[in-house]
């Protein structure tokens, strides 16, 4: 661990400007880095095999106990003390704990997933809104999902809003990022049944059998799943709607289906 003694007091410091630039997806992709703040989020990141490269901390805000805990967990990171004014410029959220961490992205390849016997996998196709993505991860973590595949993603897993709305669960669930074509092939090779949320030729979700290796496929509220998934699906499932609305928010729909799968598997 490398701790810089001089306190960074300028918002124009190159290191501070770089952290601010990481709010842009293009910069996160170019440097393979992301920014995370909040005690719970940082704890989940550090306990899930993500590497911290830099830690910016404000001694006026952060507790000594928290500093010591994170120092033990970040042996390779460079530590930079910053003023309260600079921290407030970096912080993405209010009432933060006084620490901002720059982390290194992991490789999210399908071949890195090691599904257990009778695994339950969630496939999210073309999900764009980071708030929805984060909420789904938080639900999936609670339901004990084995892995999530982001197929043809339009949103960024490392968007600060996704990290925050997931309470750091984007770090706890094994994740792969791939095309829909690659994902379908991988699921077929792994002998998963594919249950897709789709309006036509479908059965109510609670009548599906989740007690076998299963991939649940969900798309966006606007367009649903692509034709590729419709054709690859072993069974389409639907959440019955009794009112005037013809769809649910995707994070709400995911919660309903995932916890039905959990209910069946807990019998």
C-alpha positions, -999 to 999 in steps of 0.1 A, spaced: 0 0 0 14 34 -10 1 64 10 7 99 -2 14 123 26 5 156 8 -32 164 9 -47 171 -25 -65 204 -22 -71 214 -59 -100 202 -81 -76 207 -110 -52 180 -98 -47 155 -126 -57 126 -104 -89 143 -94 -97 152 -130 -92 116 -140 -116 103 -114 -142 128 -126 -137 117 -162 -145 81 -151 -181 92 -148 -182 88 -186 -187 53 -200 -162 58 -228 -135 67 -202 -144 38 -180 -140 15 -210 -108 30 -222 -90 27 -188 -110 -4 -177 -117 14 -144 -147 24 -124 -155 45 -93 -173 33 -62 -183 50 -30 -203 41 0 -193 17 28 -215 -12 18 -207 -9 -19 -169 -7 -13 -171 -37 11 -189 -58 -15 -164 -48 -42 -133 -57 -21 -148 -90 -9 -156 -101 -45 -122 -102 -61 -122 -67 -76 -89 -49 -73 -87 -14 -59 -61 8 -77 -66 41 -59 -83 53 -27 -92 89 -21 -102 97 14 -111 128 34 -99 127 70 -125 153 80 -153 128 72 -141 92 73 -137 73 106 -103 59 116 -119 25 120 -132 25 84 -98 37 71 -80 9 89 -104 -17 77 -101 -7 40 -63 -3 43 -60 -40 52 -82 -49 22 -64 -28 -4 -27 -38 -1 -19 -28 -38 -38 5 -39 -24 40 -38 -40 62 -11 -45 99 -15 -57 122 12 -80 150 -1 -97 180 14 -134 181 21 -139 205 -8 -123 181 -32 -141 151 -18 -175 169 -23 -165 174 -59 -157 137 -63 -187 123 -43 -216 111 -65 -240 109 -36 -248 128 -4 -240 115 31 -211 95 18 -185 79 41 -155 100 30 -139 74 7 -139 71 -31 -123 40 -46 -111 36 -82 -113 -1 -91 -102 -23 -120 -129 -39 -141 -130 -77 -142 -132 -97 -174 -168 -107 -179 -165 -137 -202 -190 -165 -206 -163 -191 -204 -154 -177 -169 -188 -187 -155 -188 -220 -137 -225 -229 -131 -232 -253 -103 -255 -283 -108 -291 -272 -113 -280 -235 -116 -304 -206 -120 -292 -179 -144 -307 -146 -153 -303 -132 -189 -309 -95 -194 -311 -85 -230 -304 -49 -240 -312 -34 -206 -303 3 -207 -313 22 -176 -287 19 -148 -313 22 -120 -332 -8 -133 -300 -28 -138 -289 -21 -102 -323 -29 -88 -323 -62 -106 -289 -71 -93 -300 -63 -57 -331 -86 -62 -310 -113 -79 -286 -113 -50 -314 -117 -25 -329 -146 -45 -296 -164 -47 -292 -163 -85 -260 -181 -96 -251 -158 -124 -263 -129 -147 -256 -126 -184 -259 -92 -200 -268 -99 -236 -263 -71 -261 -262 -46 -232 -271 -10 -238 -263 1 -203 -231 0 -183 -227 -24 -153 -202 1 -137 -224 32 -140 -224 49 -106 -262 47 -105 -262 9 -112 -236 4 -84 -256 26 -60 -291 11 -67 -276 -24 -64 -260 -16 -30 -229 -31 -45 -245 -63 -57 -231 -58 -92 -199 -70 -76 -213 -101 -58 -230 -119 -86 -209 -137 -113 -216 -118 -145 -208 -124 -182 -212 -99 -210 -219 -113 -245 -240 -112 -276 -274 -129 -276 -260 -154 -301 -231 -164 -279 -253 -166 -249 -279 -189 -266 -252 -212 -277 -235 -213 -243 -269 -221 -226 -276 -249 -250 -242 -264 -245 -247 -262 -207 -281 -279 -211 -301 -251 -196 -338 -248 -202 -346 -213 -215 -377 -196 -201 -383 -162 -218 -407 -136 -207 -429 -130 -238 -466 -123 -244 -473 -149 -271 -475 -187 -268 -468 -183 -231 -479 -198 -198 -483 -181 -164 -449 -178 -148 -459 -198 -117 -468 -228 -138 -433 -231 -152 -409 -257 -137 -379 -239 -122 -365 -271 -106 -340 -278 -133 -310 -259 -147 -328 -227 -159 -321 -195 -177 -347 -168 -172 -346 -143 -201 -359 -107 -198 -358 -78 -221 -367 -41 -220 -402 -28 -213 -403 -10 -246 -392 -38 -270 -392 -70 -250 -369 -98 -261 -355 -102 -296 -366 -127 -322 -334 -147 -315 -346 -154 -279 -382 -161 -290 -369 -189 -313 -344 -202 -287 -369 -204 -258 -380 -237 -245 -411 -221 -229 -424 -185 -228 -437 -172 -195 -460 -143 -187 -470 -124 -155 -508 -121 -156 -520 -85 -157 -555 -76 -145 -555 -38 -149 -550 -14 -178 -512 -16 -178 -498 -41 -202 -463 -44 -187 -443 -40 -155 -411 -23 -148 -384 -48 -157 -369 -48 -122 -404 -55 -107 -410 -83 -132 -376 -98 -125 -384 -98 -87 -417 -116 -93 -402 -144 -115 -370 -148 -95 -388 -153 -62 -412 -178 -78 -382 -198 -88 -368 -195 -53 -401 -206 -38 -402 -237 -60 -366 -246 -52 -371 -242 -14 -399 -268 -13 
